[in-house]
Amino acid sequence: MAAYSRLVADVWADPAKEQALDRDPRGFLAGYGLHLPEEVQVRVVRDVADADPDLEVQVKSWELAESSGAFVLFVPSLLPVAEAELAEDELDSVVAGLDSSCACCCPCCCT
């Protein structure tokens, strides 16, 4: 489902598109060629307790939308790197993006 992948990438990359999705999920889907009948309710789900939605689950939801009357659009959150927390041992191993065993010299001599 290439349209779904493009949609998620665009929402991650552009806050204006994220707002457009929130305002009008059905219209937003249509902009990616994903058209649903008016009687199908569209619900957007994000931040699902660290559970990445399975693409097969998303496709199945799309296929059953007309008969079930509902479509759930999973848009996983994108945790910004600046907000990610590292454990103490992870911090110890990070030195300017290099292995700490190589921190004794400048990066130019390690390449």
Secondary structure, 3 states (H helix, E strand, C coil): CHHHHHHHHHHHHCHHHHHHHHHCHHHHHHCCCCCCCCCCEEEEECCCCCCCCCHHHHHHHHHHHHHHCEEEEECCCCCCHHHCCCCHHHHHHEECCEEHHHCCCCHHHHC
